[in-house]
Amino acid sequence: MIQIKDSDLAAAACKGMDEFLQVFTDAYLQALGGKLTADNMQLLNGSQHTLLAHRFFQDEMRDGGFVQLIQNGYGGYIFENPFAKAIKQFGAAELAKLIYKAKEIYDPNKTALERETTEEEFNAMYVDFEVFDDLEELYFDIEEQQTALIAAYVDNHIADFAEIVD
């Protein structure tokens, strides 16, 4: 089990929900040697994977939206795993709905979205996949509220996410 110091968790919680959740995901990434691979996936349980997927999702959406998320290799982790279902169970139903809608775009366009691209081709994908724009705007409208729901769930089910130690 992933261990987190109570003092680190308390300090992060005082700073805000993003920092609170990041304490967990930083610990997961440290346990994974900095990167999630097929060889180390089994080190995390389902709840931990969901929280880590949320971090990747949130980081990529803030940086470059769905196109960047997929181009950076997270399409399968987000859309081909039960991330949306799990995040809904965490209480973030609006985020789950948004992910299901994005999956409807991702699935038939997976090959085009995941192909190797030059920087010019990558930038052109934002035009080719403008269909993601409305979903990205919606994400930013609901992000704070949905993240608060996730943080509350983690706080209320903390043993599913880490062992808290002195």
PEMO-V243572 format. One record per run of one state. SS is the DSSP state (alpha for helix, beta for strand, coil for the rest). FROM is the first residue (numbers start at 1). TO is the last residue. If there is no record, write none. Layout:
((SS/FROM/TO) (SS/FROM/TO))
This chain:
((coil/1/2) (beta/3/5) (alpha/6/15) (coil/16/16) (alpha/17/31) (coil/32/40) (alpha/41/43) (coil/44/45) (alpha/46/71) (coil/72/74) (alpha/75/79) (coil/80/82) (alpha/83/89) (coil/90/92) (alpha/93/114) (coil/115/118) (alpha/119/128) (coil/129/129) (alpha/130/156) (coil/157/157) (alpha/158/160) (coil/161/162) (beta/163/165) (coil/166/166))
